[in-house]
Amino acid sequence: MKPIFLILIFNFFLLAFPQSTIQIKDFDTGQPVQKARVYKHANRALLGSTDLQGFLTINDENIEKETFYIEAEGYLSRFDHISEGTKTIFLESGVQIKNNRLNAENLIIGMIQKEKINHPHSLHNYKYSSYTKFEIDADSLSMSYIENPEKRKDRINNKVKKALKNNMFFLAERSMDHLFDEKLGEKNIITANKISGIQKPVYEILAKELRRNELPEFLEIKNLKFYRFRLLDSLTLHDKKTYKISFYLTRQYNKNTSSSGTLYIDAESLALVRYIGSIKNQWLYEYNVERESRTGVWMTSREFIRIIFPLTRILNKNTTGTQSWATISTLYSGFTYPVTFSKEEFFGYEYEVSKDFWNNEARLEKVRQPALTLRESQTYSAIDSVAHNYHLIKKMQFLSPLLLGEVRMNKVNMDLFNSIRFNDFEGLRFQLGGRTNYDFSKDISLKGYTAWAAKDQQLKYGAGIDFFVNKINNGKFSLLGESDVNAAGKNQFREYGAIENVRDQTNNLSNNIYYRYKKGELQYQQDFFDYFTASLVTDYQTQKSLFDYSYKDNLVSKEYHQFASSLRIKFTPFVKYMKTPINKIAIEDEMPYFFFNYTRSWKAFSSDFEYDKFDFTTFFNLKNRWGNTKITANAGFISGRTSLFNLYEGFGVVKNGDNILKRFELKGYNTFETIHPGSFFASKYVAFFITHTFKDLRVWGNKYLYLTLVYNGMIGNMEHKELHTLHSYTVPDKYYQEVGIEFNKLISIFGLGAYYRLGSYHSGNFEDNLYIKLTYTLFK
C-alpha cells in the first residue's frame, strides 16, 4: 500500500508542476556535455547541472514563459527556451571549428547566392493564388471552472470556458491573387476577406500582414555571424537529396530572446526547401515554411505560424496553465507559367482590393483547403453576435482613425492631435477641427478648424473641400481658405503625418517669432506609379509681422502680399501602399524618403515679393550591428527678394535662461538644441541631423540602458541682408555644429539629454555651451 501511495504522491507533483528534461550536447561532435549549468535568464538563479549523460530535469510552473542561460567550461554560453517534454540543446566549443560547421555555412552562403535563380522572379511571368486563415483559440480543458463566481471576471471566465467548447475566440480568412511580369511588375489583389465580428471592412486592419514570406531575415549574409549552423545529415525530400542543417542564435543583443530551428536545402539547386523553428522572447513563436519546385524555380507552398501567449490569463490571473494561441496558416495554389497579361491588369498600385472582396463567401469556398470544421464555422456566428451586442464594430471604426490622429464620430473624423498645443507666442492653443469621412461622401470631403490661444487671444480658422478625382491614382482637387499664425522661416512645404505633427509641436515651445497670414489656396495632387506623389499648388496670401521686424524699412505693421505657385514632389521608393475604395494605406513603410519643392513667387496681383525657392529634405534609417542610425538632411536656396517670413530659420529650440537649469525644457525633433529660435536666418543653407541609438544595453536584471548619440551641423548664407532690420539675427556663414548624448526611458518614456556647442560658434564659458533637455520616446 505504501509504494502505491508514494507513486500517487509522485504523480501528483508531476501534474502540479510542469516538468522538462533537457540533454545538452557538443554542437560539433554530438557527445553529451556534463556539468553544464542552467540558469534562469532574468535573475541568474541556478536551476542545476547536467549529469554524465548531459541530462537535467527542471520543475518550474513558468517553464513556457522563461528563457534560460546555459554555460559549461570550454563552451560558448547561450540562451534558449525550454518547453515541457524533452529537448536537446547544443553548445559550441570555444576552441575547435569542425568541418561540419564550415560545410553548413558554405551550403547556406551558396543557397543565398542562388536565391535569385531559384526565386519565381527569375521567370518572365507567373500567377498564383493564396488562402490565409487566422485563428485565436484556447484549450477549454486547461481553464478552471469557478464554482459560485462572485466577481465579474470570474463570470466572464466561466462564459469563455463554456463558449470555447463550440467556437474559437476569433477567425478570419483572406484570399488573394498574385501576378508577376518582369516588365509590368507585381500585382497583389485581395479577392475575398471575412473577419468574425466585423460587418464592414476596416482597411487599417487589412493592410497588416500582407507581405508574403520570402527568405527569413536571419538568412541574410550580414546576420549569419550571429548564428551557429551544423550539418546534421542528408535525406530524401520530394524525391531529391536534401541537406539537413540545425541552427541557433548565439548573440542576444542583450535581449531576453532565443531562436533555433532546422533548415532543409536541396542538394542540386541549393534552394531552401523547408525551414522550421521557434523564437522565444515574451511570447513563443513557432513556424514551418515549405517550398516546392515549379518549372525550375522554388515556390512557397504553405506557411504555418503559431504564437503562444497568455490570452486567457488576461481574463483571470488566477488561472494557471491555460493554453492559448494564435495561428496563421497560408496555402499557395494555382501556380501558372507562362501567362499573358495586359498592361491594364497592372495599372494602379501593387496592392489593391477587388470591388466585391468583403464577405465573398463564394470565392472563399473555392480556395478553402481544407473546409472549415463545425467549430470554425460556428465562430463566425458566435463572434458576430458578441460584436453586435457590444457594438464592437462601432468601437473599431472609432479607434482605427487614431492611427492618423483622428477620432471618428459618425460621418466626421475629429482632429485629435492638434486639439491642444503650446508655443511661446500663443501660449496654450485650443483647436476644434476635423473632416468628413467616406460615409459622408465618396467624392468629396469637407474640412475645417477653429482655434483660440490664451496668450494672443486671437481667433484662427480655416476651411476647405477636397474633390476626389482620378481615384485610381489617388487624385484630388483641394480648395482651402485660412487665417492663422506661423513661425517665421518655418514654411511647411510637405504634408506631415500624424506622428510627425505631434513631434513638430515640440519645436516651437520657446518660439515667439511669429507672423499672421491669410491665404486662399488651390491644389491638385496625384500619385504617379507606386512611389511618386506630386502636387501643383497656387496660393495668394497676406503676411504681417507679429514681432519687431521691418522689411525694406517699412513699418512693422505693414501687410505684405504674395502670389505664388509650387510644385511639390514626394519620392518614397521603398514604401508600398494598398489601394482601397477610400484611400491608400502604407503596408510597408521603409526609408529613405525624399521631398522636393519648387516655389515661384510672381510679381503679379500686387505681390510684394519675387523670388525662386528650392527645398529638399531626405530621411535615412541605417540599421547595423551597433544599433540604428537616423539621418535627416535639409537644404534650401532662394534667389530673389522676400521677407524673413519666407526665408530659412535655424531650427532653434532653446529656452531663454542665464544658466543650465533655467534653460531646461523638452528637446525638439530634428532641431538644434543649442540655438535660440529666430537667432539664425539664411537664404540658402544645408543642415543635417544624425542620431545613433545603440542596441539596448542590459545593466542588471531586467534593467536596460537606452543610449543615443547626437551630431547636428549647419552652414548657410544670405543675400540682400540689408533688406531686414529691427530683428537681430545671425547668418550661419561659418559651420555650426553640436554634439549630444541622451539617456532615454529612464522613467517610463522620459529621459535626459546633454548637448554641447562646438566649433566657430563655441563661446569661452563652458556653461554657456551646455544645454540639458528632457527627452521623450513616445514614437520611434
C-alpha positions in Angstrom: 0.0 0.0 0.0 2.8 2.4 0.9 4.6 2.2 -2.5 1.2 2.8 -4.3 0.7 5.9 -2.1 4.2 7.2 -2.9 3.6 6.7 -6.6 0.3 8.7 -6.4 2.1 11.5 -4.5 4.9 11.5 -7.1 2.4 11.6 -10.0 0.5 14.5 -8.3 3.7 16.6 -8.2 4.4 15.7 -11.8 1.0 17.0 -12.8 1.1 20.0 -10.5 4.5 21.3 -11.6 5.3 21.4 -15.3 8.5 19.4 -16.0 11.1 19.4 -18.7 14.1 17.2 -19.3 16.9 18.6 -21.4 20.0 17.0 -22.8 23.0 19.2 -23.6 25.4 18.0 -26.3 28.5 19.2 -28.1 27.4 21.1 -31.2 30.2 19.6 -33.3 30.6 16.0 -32.0 27.1 15.3 -30.7 28.6 14.0 -27.4 26.8 14.8 -24.1 28.2 17.7 -22.1 28.4 17.0 -18.3 28.4 19.7 -15.6 26.7 22.2 -17.8 25.0 24.8 -15.6 21.5 26.1 -16.4 20.2 29.4 -15.0 17.1 31.5 -15.3 18.0 34.4 -17.6 16.0 37.0 -15.7 17.7 36.6 -12.3 20.5 34.2 -12.9 19.1 31.7 -10.4 20.9 28.3 -10.8 18.5 25.5 -11.7 21.0 22.7 -11.7 23.8 21.0 -13.7 23.7 18.1 -16.2 24.7 14.6 -15.3 27.2 12.3 -17.0 24.8 11.8 -19.9 24.2 15.5 -20.3 20.6 15.3 -18.8 18.9 17.7 -16.4 15.3 17.7 -15.3 13.7 21.1 -14.5 10.5 21.6 -12.5 9.1 25.1 -13.0 5.5 26.2 -13.3 6.5 29.0 -15.6 8.6 26.8 -17.9 6.8 28.1 -21.1 7.5 31.7 -20.2 11.1 31.5 -19.2 14.3 32.0 -21.1 17.3 30.1 -19.8 21.0 30.7 -19.8 23.3 27.7 -20.3 27.1 27.6 -19.7 29.8 25.0 -19.4 33.6 25.0 -19.1 35.2 25.1 -22.6 32.0 26.0 -24.4 30.3 29.3 -25.6 27.4 30.2 -23.4 23.9 30.6 -24.9 20.3 31.4 -24.3 17.4 29.1 -25.1 13.8 28.4 -24.2 12.5 25.1 -22.8 9.1 23.7 -23.3 7.5 20.8 -21.4 8.9 17.4 -22.5 12.5 16.5 -23.6 14.7 18.8 -25.6 18.2 18.6 -26.9 20.4 21.8 -26.7 23.7 22.1 -28.4 26.7 24.0 -27.0 29.5 25.1 -29.2 33.2 24.5 -28.3 35.1 27.7 -27.7 38.3 26.2 -29.2 37.6 24.0 -32.2 35.9 24.8 -35.5 34.7 21.5 -37.1 34.3 20.7 -40.7 30.5 20.1 -40.5 30.0 23.7 -39.3 32.1 25.0 -42.2 30.2 22.8 -44.6 26.9 24.1 -43.2 27.9 27.7 -43.6 29.2 27.1 -47.1 25.9 25.5 -48.1 23.9 28.4 -46.7 26.1 31.0 -48.4 25.6 29.1 -51.7 21.9 29.0 -51.0 21.7 32.8 -50.5 23.8 33.4 -53.6 21.5 31.3 -55.7 18.3 32.6 -54.2 17.6 34.9 -57.2 18.0 32.0 -59.6 15.7 29.8 -57.6 13.1 32.6 -56.9 10.0 32.7 -59.1 11.0 36.2 -60.1 13.6 34.6 -62.4 10.7 33.6 -64.6 9.3 36.1 -67.2 5.9 36.0 -65.6 3.6 33.9 -63.5 0.5 34.0 -61.3 -0.9 32.1 -58.3 -3.4 32.4 -55.5 -3.2 32.2 -51.7 -5.6 31.4 -48.9 -4.8 32.6 -45.4 -6.7 31.6 -42.2 -6.0 33.5 -38.9 -7.3 32.0 -35.7 -7.1 32.8 -32.0 -8.0 29.9 -29.8 -7.5 28.3 -26.4 -7.9 24.9 -24.8 -11.0 25.0 -22.7 -9.8 21.9 -20.7 -6.9 23.9 -19.4 -9.2 26.6 -18.0 -10.6 26.0 -14.5 -14.3 26.4 -13.9 -15.1 28.6 -10.9 -17.9 27.4 -8.7 -20.3 30.1 -7.4 -18.5 33.0 -9.1 -18.9 36.3 -7.3 -16.6 38.6 -9.2 -17.3 39.8 -12.8 -14.0 38.4 -14.2 -14.9 35.0 -12.7 -18.2 35.0 -14.5 -16.5 36.0 -17.7 -14.0 33.2 -17.2 -16.9 30.6 -17.0 -18.6 32.1 -20.0 -15.4 31.9 -22.0 -14.8 28.3 -21.0 -18.3 27.3 -22.0 -18.1 29.2 -25.3 -14.7 27.5 -26.2 -16.4 24.2 -26.5 -18.4 25.3 -29.6 -16.2 28.1 -31.1 -12.9 30.0 -31.1 -12.1 33.4 -29.8 -11.6 34.8 -33.4 -11.4 33.6 -37.0 -10.6 35.5 -40.2 -10.0 34.3 -43.8 -8.5 36.0 -46.8 -7.8 35.0 -50.4 -5.5 36.8 -52.8 -4.4 36.7 -56.4 -0.7 37.3 -57.1 0.6 38.4 -60.5 4.1 39.0 -61.7 5.6 40.2 -65.0 9.2 41.1 -65.4 8.3 44.2 -67.4 5.0 45.2 -65.8 5.9 44.5 -62.1 3.9 42.9 -59.3 0.2 43.0 -58.5 -1.5 41.6 -55.4 -5.2 41.7 -55.1 -7.4 40.8 -52.1 -10.2 38.9 -53.7 -12.1 37.8 -50.6 -12.0 38.6 -46.9 -14.1 37.6 -44.0 -13.5 38.6 -40.3 -15.5 37.4 -37.4 -17.3 40.2 -35.5 -16.8 42.8 -38.3 -19.6 43.6 -40.7 -17.8 46.4 -42.5 -14.2 46.5 -43.8 -11.7 48.3 -41.5 -8.9 48.9 -44.1 -6.2 49.7 -41.5 -6.6 46.0 -40.3 -6.5 44.7 -43.9 -3.2 46.4 -44.5 -1.4 44.4 -41.9 0.5 41.1 -42.6 0.1 41.4 -46.4 3.8 40.8 -47.1 4.5 37.3 -48.4 7.2 35.4 -46.7 10.5 35.4 -48.6 13.8 34.2 -47.1 13.8 34.7 -43.3 15.7 37.7 -42.1 18.4 35.7 -40.3 19.4 34.1 -43.6 20.9 37.4 -44.8 24.7 37.5 -45.2 25.0 40.3 -42.7 23.2 38.2 -40.0 24.9 34.8 -40.4 27.6 35.8 -37.9 25.0 35.9 -35.1 24.0 32.2 -35.6 25.7 28.8 -35.4 24.9 26.2 -38.1 25.6 22.5 -38.1 25.2 20.0 -40.9 23.4 17.0 -39.4 22.9 14.7 -42.3 21.2 14.3 -45.7 17.8 12.7 -46.5 15.4 12.3 -49.4 12.7 15.0 -49.7 10.4 15.5 -52.7 12.4 12.6 -54.3 15.6 14.7 -54.1 18.7 14.6 -52.0 18.3 17.3 -49.3 20.8 18.6 -46.6 19.5 19.0 -43.0 21.1 21.8 -41.0 20.4 22.9 -37.5 20.9 26.4 -36.2 20.6 28.6 -33.1 21.1 32.2 -32.2 24.4 32.8 -30.4 24.4 36.6 -29.8 21.4 38.0 -27.9 21.9 41.8 -28.4 21.3 41.9 -24.6 17.7 40.8 -25.2 15.7 38.1 -23.5 15.4 36.2 -26.7 16.3 32.8 -28.1 16.0 31.3 -31.6 16.7 27.9 -33.1 15.5 25.5 -35.8 16.3 23.4 -38.8 16.9 24.2 -42.5 16.5 21.8 -45.4 18.5 22.7 -48.6 18.1 20.9 -51.9 21.5 19.4 -52.8 21.2 20.0 -56.6 19.8 23.6 -56.8 20.9 24.7 -53.3 17.4 26.1 -52.8 15.8 26.4 -49.4 13.1 23.6 -49.3 11.8 24.0 -45.8 12.6 25.8 -42.6 11.1 25.1 -39.2 12.0 26.6 -35.8 10.9 28.8 -32.9 11.6 32.2 -31.4 11.2 32.9 -27.7 11.0 36.3 -26.1 8.0 37.5 -24.2 5.9 35.0 -26.3 6.8 31.8 -28.1 6.7 31.8 -31.9 6.7 28.6 -33.9 7.0 28.4 -37.6 7.1 25.9 -40.5 7.5 27.0 -44.1 7.6 24.6 -47.1 8.6 25.2 -50.7 8.0 23.1 -53.9 9.8 23.0 -57.2 7.8 24.5 -60.0 9.1 24.8 -63.6 12.7 25.1 -62.4 12.1 27.6 -59.5 11.1 27.1 -55.9 7.7 28.4 -54.8 6.4 28.7 -51.2 3.6 26.1 -51.0 2.5 26.6 -47.4 3.3 28.6 -44.3 2.3 28.0 -40.7 3.0 30.3 -37.7 1.8 29.6 -34.1 2.1 32.3 -31.4 1.6 31.0 -27.9 0.6 33.8 -25.5 -1.4 34.1 -22.2 -4.7 35.5 -23.6 -6.9 33.7 -21.1 -4.7 34.9 -18.2 -5.9 38.4 -19.0 -9.4 37.3 -18.1 -8.3 35.7 -14.9 -4.8 36.0 -13.4 -5.5 33.1 -11.0 -6.0 30.7 -13.9 -2.7 28.7 -14.2 -1.6 26.6 -17.1 -4.2 27.9 -19.6 -3.1 27.3 -23.1 -4.0 29.9 -25.7 -2.5 30.7 -29.1 -2.9 32.4 -32.5 -2.2 30.6 -35.7 -1.7 32.0 -39.2 -1.7 29.4 -42.0 -1.4 30.1 -45.7 -1.7 27.8 -48.6 -0.5 28.8 -52.1 -2.0 27.2 -55.1 -2.8 27.6 -58.8 0.8 28.4 -59.9 0.7 29.1 -63.6 3.5 29.8 -66.0 3.8 31.2 -68.7 0.9 33.7 -68.6 -0.1 36.5 -70.9 -1.0 39.8 -69.1 -2.3 43.1 -70.3 -1.0 46.5 -69.1 -4.4 47.3 -67.6 -4.1 44.4 -65.1 -1.1 46.1 -63.5 -2.4 49.6 -63.6 -2.6 51.4 -60.3 -1.0 50.2 -57.0 0.9 47.0 -56.3 -1.6 46.1 -53.6 -5.4 46.5 -54.1 -8.7 45.2 -53.0 -11.3 43.9 -55.5 -14.7 45.6 -55.6 -16.6 42.6 -54.2 -14.0 41.3 -51.8 -15.8 41.8 -48.5 -17.6 38.6 -47.2 -17.3 37.0 -50.6 -18.3 33.5 -49.4 -18.4 32.1 -52.9 -14.8 33.0 -53.6 -13.6 31.7 -50.2 -15.4 28.3 -50.8 -13.3 27.8 -53.9 -10.0 28.3 -52.2 -10.5 26.8 -48.7 -8.3 23.9 -48.1 -9.4 22.1 -46.0 -13.1 23.1 -45.5 -14.0 24.8 -42.2 -14.7 22.5 -39.3 -18.1 22.8 -37.5 -16.3 24.6 -34.6 -14.7 27.1 -37.0 -18.0 27.7 -38.8 -19.8 28.4 -35.6 -17.1 31.0 -34.7 -18.4 33.5 -37.2 -22.0 33.5 -35.9 -20.9 33.5 -32.3 -18.4 36.3 -32.6 -20.8 38.3 -34.9 -23.4 38.1 -32.1 -21.0 39.3 -29.5 -19.8 42.1 -31.7 -23.4 43.2 -32.3 -24.4 43.1 -28.6 -21.3 45.1 -27.5 -21.2 47.4 -30.6 -17.6 46.3 -31.3 -17.7 47.4 -35.0 -18.5 51.0 -34.0 -15.7 50.9 -31.4 -13.3 49.6 -34.0 -14.3 52.3 -36.5 -14.0 54.8 -33.8 -10.5 53.7 -32.8 -8.9 52.9 -36.3 -8.5 56.6 -37.3 -6.4 57.1 -34.2 -3.5 55.9 -36.4 -4.0 59.2 -38.3 -4.5 61.2 -35.1 -8.3 61.4 -35.5 -11.4 60.2 -33.7 -14.3 59.1 -35.7 -17.7 60.4 -34.8 -20.3 59.0 -37.3 -19.5 60.8 -40.7 -16.9 63.1 -39.3 -13.3 62.4 -38.2 -12.3 64.9 -35.5 -8.7 66.1 -35.3 -7.2 64.8 -32.0 -3.5 65.6 -32.1 -4.0 69.3 -32.7 -6.7 69.9 -30.1 -4.3 71.4 -27.6 -0.9 72.9 -28.5 1.6 75.3 -26.9 4.2 77.8 -28.1 5.7 80.9 -26.5 3.8 83.3 -28.8 0.3 81.9 -28.4 0.6 80.2 -25.1 -2.0 77.4 -24.8 -3.8 77.0 -28.1 -7.2 75.2 -28.2 -8.4 73.9 -31.5 -11.5 72.2 -32.7 -11.5 70.7 -36.2 -11.9 67.7 -38.4 -13.0 66.4 -41.8 -15.9 64.4 -43.2 -15.2 60.7 -44.0 -16.1 58.2 -46.6 -19.6 57.6 -45.0 -20.4 61.2 -45.7 -19.4 61.1 -49.4 -17.3 59.0 -51.7 -16.5 62.0 -53.9 -15.8 65.0 -51.6 -14.5 65.7 -48.1 -15.2 68.9 -46.2 -12.6 70.0 -43.6 -12.2 72.9 -41.3 -11.0 74.1 -37.9 -11.2 77.0 -35.5 -8.7 77.9 -32.8 -8.2 80.3 -30.0 -5.0 80.9 -27.9 -4.8 82.2 -24.4 -1.8 84.5 -24.8 -2.5 86.4 -28.0 -6.3 85.9 -27.7 -6.9 85.9 -31.4 -9.3 83.7 -33.3 -7.8 81.5 -36.1 -9.7 79.4 -38.6 -9.6 77.5 -41.8 -12.0 75.6 -44.1 -11.6 73.7 -47.3 -13.0 71.0 -49.6 -11.4 68.0 -51.3 -12.8 66.7 -54.6 -11.7 63.1 -55.3 -11.0 62.7 -59.0 -8.9 60.1 -60.9 -9.4 57.8 -57.9 -7.3 55.0 -59.3 -4.2 57.3 -58.9 -5.4 58.9 -55.6 -6.0 62.2 -57.3 -7.8 65.2 -55.7 -8.5 68.9 -56.1 -8.4 70.9 -53.0 -9.6 74.4 -52.1 -8.5 76.0 -48.8 -9.1 79.3 -47.0 -7.1 80.0 -43.8 -6.4 82.8 -41.3 -3.7 81.8 -38.8 -0.2 82.4 -37.4 3.1 80.7 -38.3 6.7 80.8 -37.0 8.9 82.9 -39.2 11.2 81.0 -41.5 9.4 77.7 -40.9 7.3 77.3 -44.0 6.0 73.8 -44.4 6.3 72.5 -47.9 5.2 68.9 -47.3 2.3 67.2 -45.6 3.1 65.9 -42.1 1.8 62.6 -40.8 0.0 62.4 -37.5 3.1 61.4 -35.6 5.3 64.0 -37.3 2.8 66.6 -36.5 3.0 65.8 -32.7 6.8 65.9 -32.9 6.8 69.2 -34.7 4.7 70.8 -32.0 7.6 70.5 -29.6 9.8 72.6 -31.9 8.0 75.9 -31.1 7.6 75.6 -27.3 10.0 78.6 -26.8 9.4 80.4 -30.1 7.7 83.8 -30.2 8.9 84.9 -33.6 5.6 84.7 -35.4 3.7 86.4 -38.3 0.0 86.4 -39.2 -1.2 85.2 -42.6 -4.4 85.0 -44.5 -4.5 82.8 -47.6 -6.5 81.1 -50.3 -5.1 78.0 -51.9 -5.9 75.8 -54.9 -4.1 72.4 -55.2 -4.1 69.3 -57.3 -2.4 66.2 -56.0 -1.9 62.8 -57.7 0.2 59.7 -57.4 2.5 58.6 -60.1 3.4 54.9 -60.0 3.6 53.5 -56.5 6.1 55.8 -55.0 5.8 59.3 -56.5 3.3 61.9 -55.3 3.2 65.3 -57.0 1.2 68.4 -56.1 0.6 71.6 -58.0 -0.3 74.5 -55.7 -1.3 78.1 -56.3 -1.9 80.4 -53.4 -2.4 84.1 -52.6 -1.7 85.3 -49.1 -1.1 88.3 -47.0 1.6 88.4 -44.2 2.0 90.7 -41.3 4.8 90.6 -38.7 3.9 89.9 -35.0 7.5 90.7 -33.8 9.9 93.6 -34.2 10.9 93.3 -37.8 10.9 95.6 -40.8 11.3 94.6 -44.5 12.8 97.4 -46.7 12.4 99.8 -43.8 8.6 99.6 -43.9 6.6 99.9 -40.7 6.3 96.7 -38.6 2.5 96.8 -39.0 2.8 96.7 -42.9 0.9 93.9 -44.5 2.7 92.2 -47.4 1.1 90.4 -50.3 2.3 87.3 -52.1 1.1 85.3 -55.1 3.0 82.1 -55.7 2.8 78.7 -57.3 4.6 75.5 -56.3 5.5 72.0 -57.5 5.9 69.5 -54.6 7.2 66.0 -55.1 7.4 63.2 -52.6 9.5 60.2 -53.6 9.4 57.1 -51.4 11.0 54.2 -53.3 10.6 51.5 -50.6 7.1 52.4 -49.3 4.4 50.1 -50.6 0.7 51.0 -50.4 -2.6 49.2 -50.6 -5.3 51.0 -52.6 -8.8 50.8 -51.1 -12.0 52.4 -52.2 -11.3 55.1 -49.5 -7.7 56.0 -49.9 -4.2 54.4 -49.9 -2.6 52.8 -46.8 1.0 52.1 -46.3 1.7 48.3 -45.7 5.5 48.5 -45.9 6.9 51.8 -44.7 10.7 51.9 -45.2 13.1 54.8 -45.6 14.6 56.6 -47.4 12.1 59.4 -48.1 12.8 62.3 -50.5 10.9 65.6 -50.6 11.5 68.3 -53.3 9.7 71.6 -53.6 10.0 74.4 -56.1 8.1 77.7 -55.4 7.9 80.7 -57.7 6.6 84.0 -56.2 5.3 86.1 -59.0 5.3 89.9 -59.3 1.6 90.0 -60.0 -1.7 90.9 -58.3 0.1 93.5 -56.1 2.6 90.9 -54.8 5.5 92.4 -52.8 7.9 89.5 -53.5 9.5 88.0 -56.5 11.8 85.0 -56.0 12.5 81.4 -56.8 12.8 78.9 -53.9 14.1 75.3 -53.9 13.7 73.0 -50.9 15.0 69.5 -50.4 14.6 67.1 -47.4 15.5 63.4 -47.1 15.3 60.9 -44.3 17.5 57.8 -43.9 17.4 54.9 -41.4 20.5 52.7 -41.3 20.5 49.5 -39.2 23.8 48.0 -38.3 25.4 45.7 -35.7 25.8 48.5 -33.2 22.3 49.8 -33.4 20.2 52.2 -35.5 21.4 55.4 -37.3 18.9 58.0 -38.5 20.0 60.8 -40.8 17.9 63.8 -41.8 19.3 66.2 -44.3 17.7 69.6 -45.3 18.8 72.1 -48.0 17.2 75.3 -49.3 18.0 78.0 -51.8 16.2 81.3 -52.6 17.1 83.5 -55.5 15.3 86.9 -55.3 13.9 89.2 -52.6 11.5 88.3 -49.8 10.9 88.8 -46.1 12.2 86.7 -43.2 8.8 85.0 -43.1 9.7 83.1 -46.2 13.5 82.6 -45.6 15.0 79.8 -43.5 15.2 79.9 -39.8 18.0 78.0 -38.0 15.9 75.1 -36.3 16.4 76.6 -32.9 14.5 75.4 -29.8 16.4 76.8 -26.8 14.6 78.4 -23.9 16.0 81.7 -22.7 17.9 81.5 -19.4 21.2 82.5 -18.0 22.2 79.1 -16.6 21.7 75.4 -17.4 18.7 74.8 -15.1 16.8 77.8 -16.4 17.2 76.6 -19.9 15.9 73.1 -19.1 13.0 72.1 -21.3 11.7 69.4 -23.7 14.0 68.5 -26.7 12.9 69.2 -30.2 12.6 66.9 -33.3 15.3 67.4 -36.0 16.4 70.7 -34.3 19.5 72.3 -32.9 19.3 72.0 -29.1 21.8 74.9 -28.6 20.3 77.6 -30.8 17.6 80.1 -29.7 14.5 80.4 -32.0 14.9 83.2 -34.5 18.6 83.8 -33.9 19.7 82.4 -37.2 18.3 83.1 -40.7 19.6 82.4 -44.2 18.5 82.5 -47.8 20.5 79.3 -48.6 21.6 76.6 -46.3 22.5 73.0 -45.7 21.7 71.2 -42.4 21.7 67.7 -41.2 20.8 65.8 -38.0 22.4 62.5 -37.1 21.3 60.2 -34.2 22.7 56.8 -33.4 20.7 54.7 -31.0 22.7 51.8 -29.6 21.1 48.4 -29.1 19.5 48.2 -25.6 22.4 47.7 -23.1 21.5 45.4 -20.2 22.7 46.9 -16.9 21.3 44.4 -14.4 18.3 42.1 -14.1 15.7 43.4 -16.5 17.1 46.9 -16.4 18.4 48.3 -19.7 20.3 51.5 -20.8 18.9 53.2 -23.9 21.8 55.3 -25.2 21.7 57.7 -28.2 24.5 59.9 -29.6 23.6 63.1 -31.5 25.5 65.2 -34.0 24.0 68.2 -35.8 25.6 70.5 -38.3 24.6 73.6 -40.5 26.1 76.2 -42.8 24.4 78.9 -44.8 24.5 82.4 -46.3 22.1 85.3 -47.0 21.6 87.5 -50.0 20.2 91.1 -49.5 20.8 91.1 -45.8 20.3 94.9 -45.9 16.5 94.4 -46.5 15.9 93.1 -43.0 16.1 95.4 -40.0 14.9 95.7 -36.3 15.1 92.0 -35.6 18.6 90.9 -34.5 19.9 87.6 -36.0 23.0 85.9 -37.2 23.7 84.3 -40.6 25.3 80.8 -40.3 28.1 81.5 -42.8 30.5 79.5 -40.6 29.9 75.9 -39.9 27.7 75.4 -36.8 27.9 72.1 -35.0 26.7 70.5 -31.8 27.0 67.1 -30.2 24.8 65.3 -27.6 24.2 62.2 -25.6 20.8 61.0 -24.5 19.9 58.5 -21.7 16.3 57.7 -22.8 13.5 55.9 -21.0 15.0 56.5 -17.5 11.4 56.9 -16.2 8.8 55.5 -18.5 9.1 57.3 -21.8 11.2 60.1 -20.4 15.0 60.5 -20.1 17.7 63.2 -20.1 19.9 64.6 -22.8 23.0 66.8 -22.7 24.0 68.9 -25.8 27.2 70.9 -26.3 28.0 73.6 -28.9 31.3 73.1 -30.8 33.4 75.0 -33.4 33.1 78.5 -34.7 30.1 79.4 -32.5 31.5 78.0 -29.3 31.7 80.6 -26.5 34.5 80.7 -23.9 32.4 79.8 -20.9 31.7 76.0 -20.7 28.3 76.5 -19.1 27.1 78.8 -22.0 27.6 75.9 -24.5 26.0 73.2 -22.4 22.2 72.5 -22.5 20.3 69.8 -20.6 16.9 68.7 -22.0 14.1 66.3 -21.1 13.9 63.6 -23.8 10.9 61.5 -24.7 10.4 58.3 -26.6 6.7 58.3 -27.4 7.2 57.4 -31.1 10.2 55.7 -32.6 
